[in-house]
């Protein structure tokens, strides 16, 4: 019989997975503060389980680098 997993373990796993996703996404976007965002999300999610995580996640999505969208040059002979 498998051991039961309580809600605390599920919240901890969600906080950990969210933190890892934010860290990897921020690193991929070459943000200097990737670790701060990941730790901030984890702490906010643990202290205020859903509300804290949602607030930090929304702030991260708003402030992350969206990519400069550097234009691709098209050859002039087209």
N, C-alpha and C positions, 0 to 999 in steps of 0.2 A: 504494500500500500504506500503510495507517495505521500510525503509530508505536505501538510497544508501550508500555503503561502499567505501570510497576512497582508492587510492593506499597507502596512508600513514598508514591507519589502517591495511591494509594487511601486510605491511612491519613490523609494530610494532608487529602484531600477530606472524609472522614468526620468528622475533627476540626473542620473548618471548618463543615460543614453542621450538626453537632450544636451548635456554639457559636452559630451564627445562630439556630437553633430555640430554644435556651435563652434567648438575649437577647430575642428577640421575644415569647416566652411570658411572661417575667418583666416586660417592659415593659407587656404587655397586662394583667397582674395588678397593675400599678402598684407593683412592687417597686423600692426605691431601689438595690438591689445587683445589678441586671441585668447590668451590665458585669463585675462581679467574678465572677459565676457563669459567664458566657460565657468569660472569660479563664481561669478556673480549670479549666473543662472542657477547653478547648483544650490548656492546658499539661499537664494530667494525661493526656490522651489521647496527646499526643506523647511524653511521658516514659515512660509505661507503657501502650502502645497500647490494649489492650482493658481490662485490669483497672482502670487509672486512670480511664478514661472512664466505666466502669460505676459505680465508687464515687462519683465526683462527680455523675453523673446520678442515682443513687439518693438521694444526700443532697439534691440539688436538688428532686426530686419529693417528698421527705418534708417539706422546709421551705418550699416555695412556698406562697403564699397561695392557699387553696382557694376564695376568694370567700366573702364573709361570709354569703352565703345570706340576704340581707335579705328578710324576709317581705313578701309582697304583701298589702296590705289588701283584704279582700273587703267590698263594700258591704253595709251592715246590712239592706237590704231584700231580700236573697236568701233 
